[in-house]
């Protein structure tokens, strides 16, 4: 009898970031849902509930009036790439340089973001306060967490390699200072 090497089955290597981005681009996400790359996994979640519309609109209108030149506030479902963190998020609301949308690709460059706002829900709250906070805190100048369960809004700013260095939280109805590049008092009376 001749001895032969017997292969041991191994699990395939997990897909890399670019493979996951391609998969998201090819997905037929149901209407009313968005797909994001969170913690190395494709996560599909519903768009916000109807009661989120008014606060989102009020926030978007205030931010658009104070956005840096060439930046636009929107709630469009665009996926922003964070390749260093191997993440891609579709913020509930964002302010970004308009030049980021002149490319042919399907995923916008996260470096274009000047502000991101996430409106928490029971299903997204953990990602908004943890994974997204960690990733945004290294690059995005201002991150607003609109906590719909606790009726509070938190402004995080001054990003660093270790995350945001400054944080302010107010209850809905109290003014919230949004720092440069916006530099104004946000009316949170939603």
N, C-alpha and C positions, 0 to 999 in steps of 0.2 A: 504494500500500500504506500502510495506516495503522499507525503504531507503537503498540503496546500494551505496557503493563508486564507483564513475565513474573514471576509469583510465584516466589520461591526457597523451596524446601521447607526448613523448619526443624524441628528436633526439638521435640517437645512439652516444655513445662516439666516438670521432675520433680515428682512429687506432693508436696504439703506434708505437714507432720507430722500434721495432723488427718485427712487423706485416708488416710495410712498406718495410723493408729490404727483407722479404720473398716474398712480392709481386713483388719487382724489380727483384729478382732472378728468379721468375717464369715467368716473362714477356717474350714475344717473340718480342723483340725489332727489328724493321726492319733493314736490313743491312744499314750501314752508319749512324745509330743513336745510341745515348747513353741515358741511364736513370740515373738520379741523384735524391737525396732527398734534395730539397732546400726549406727552410722555411716551413717544414712540409708537403710538397707536392711532388709527383713524377713528375718530369719534364723531358720530352723527347726532346732532341735537336739533330740536325744533327752534324756529325763530321765536322771538319774544311774544308774550301774550298781548292781547289787545290793550290791557290797562297800562302797558309800557309805552304805548304810542305817544301820549301827551308829554311825559317827561323826556322822551327821546327827541321829540320835535322841538320842545322848548330849549333843550340843551344844544341841539344842532344849530338852531337859529342864533343863539348867543355866541357860540364858538365861531360860526361863520363870520360874524361881524367883527371878530377880534383875531381871526387867523392871520398868520404871517402872509405876506404878499406871495401869491402863486399857490397857496395852500387852500384846500377845500374841505369842508366838513360834510360828511355823508354817512348814510347808514346802508349803503349798497353792500351786497354780499361778496366782498373781495377777500381772497386769501393772501395774507402777507407772510413772506418767507423769513424765517430766522435760522439760516443755515448753520451758524455756529452752535446753536442750541438744538439743532435738528427738530425744530418745531415750525408749524405754520398755523396761524390763527386768523379767524374771520371775526374781527371785532364787531360788537354791536353798533358802535359809532366810532368814527375815526376822523382825524384831520391829517391830511397828507399833501405833499407836494404834487401838484397836478402833472408834473413831468413823469411821474411813476406810471401813469396810465397811457403813455404814448408807445409802449412796447407792444410786441405781438404776443407775448407770453400770457399765461393764465394766472400767474402768481406774482403779486407786486413785491417790490423790494422793501423790506421793513425799515431801511434807512430813510425812506421818504416820510415816515410818520413823525408828526410833531406832537400828537396827542392821541390817546386811545381811551375810550370809555366802555366799560363792561357793566351791564345791568344784571345783577345776580338773580338767579332763580334757584329753586331747590336742586335742580339737576346740574347746574353749572357753577354753583357757589364755590365748591372746593377748587375747581380749576381756576376760577377768577381770582381767588385769594391766595393761591399757592403757585401752581405751575406758570400761569400767565404773569403773576406778580414777579416771579423770579426772572422770567425772560424779558419782559418789558423793562424791568428795573435796571437792566444793563445797557439799554439803548434808547428807549422812547422818552423824550423830555418830560412829558406829563402823562400820568395814568389816573383816570377817574374811575373809582369803583362806586357805582350807584347801587347801594344795598337796598333792594326793594323789600326784603323781609324785615330789616331793622329800621327802615325809613331814614337812612343816613347816606351821606356821600363823603367819600374820602378822596383827597387829592394827594397823590404821591408824586414827587418830583426830585430833581437833582440825581439822575442816574449815575451809577458807578459800576465797576467790575463786580462789586459785591451786592448790588441792588440799590434801591432808592435810599437817599440819605435824609429826606424830609417827608413829613406826613402831617396832614391836617384832616380832621373829621368833624363834620357838623351834621346836625339833624336837618331834615327837609324843612325848608322855610327860612333857615338862617343863611346869610350870605357866605360864600366860600371864595377865598382868594385863589385865583388861578395864576400861577407865576409866568414869567417869560417863557416862551415868546408870546404869550397872550396878554398877561398883566392886566387883569380886571377882576372885579368882584362878581362872581356868578350868582345869579338869582336862583335859589333852589326851591322856590315856592311852586312846586309842580302840582 
